[in-house]
């Protein structure tokens, strides 16, 4: 794909719609899980290069909590949901009711399970919206969780960077309790299609990618 990829407003409009539908589905699922009204917003959708994606998070040495999964099917790729550790801890405290939760604590298996479930719900919701729009068969793998430098996490998740395409689809995600709209938990959701999958996705959406 490389330099022949031409981003247009039509790409972003479609991706924003997919992001909004996915966020709505995820908010419904989280509300059911937590037994309280959860709202989600998508403040930004963009297509970024791999290097830009790293910088958006704070550089390759920035420590993050990351849920990773592989997409199989007609447009294979990788998905990452990335949160700053303090935001991840806030989410786990809300989800488990344990206000003392910390990744530095002795037993944080429950918190890790809660984060994996969050990643699972978000990935499933966004992937379902993408599959509905494209009519492509897409299946997520079981999510894995890592707390490490983002450069290490992405390199491990992609196994080798050559598996990644030149671009990532970025969906900024804000999650908040409906009763406290000013206290959002802000993360980045990245879809990294394999090199051939980007064209497959946009062809299926009826938008020429190059």
Secondary structure as GFF3:
##gff-version 3
##sequence-region A 1 210
A	DSSP	three_ten_helix	2	4	.	.	.	ID=ss1
A	DSSP	alpha_helix	9	34	.	.	.	ID=ss2
A	DSSP	beta_strand	38	41	.	.	.	ID=ss3
A	DSSP	beta_strand	45	49	.	.	.	ID=ss4
A	DSSP	alpha_helix	50	57	.	.	.	ID=ss5
A	DSSP	beta_strand	63	73	.	.	.	ID=ss6
A	DSSP	beta_strand	77	84	.	.	.	ID=ss7
A	DSSP	alpha_helix	85	96	.	.	.	ID=ss8
A	DSSP	alpha_helix	109	134	.	.	.	ID=ss9
A	DSSP	beta_strand	138	140	.	.	.	ID=ss10
A	DSSP	beta_strand	144	149	.	.	.	ID=ss11
A	DSSP	alpha_helix	150	158	.	.	.	ID=ss12
A	DSSP	three_ten_helix	161	163	.	.	.	ID=ss13
A	DSSP	beta_strand	167	177	.	.	.	ID=ss14
A	DSSP	beta_strand	185	193	.	.	.	ID=ss15
A	DSSP	alpha_helix	197	204	.	.	.	ID=ss16
###
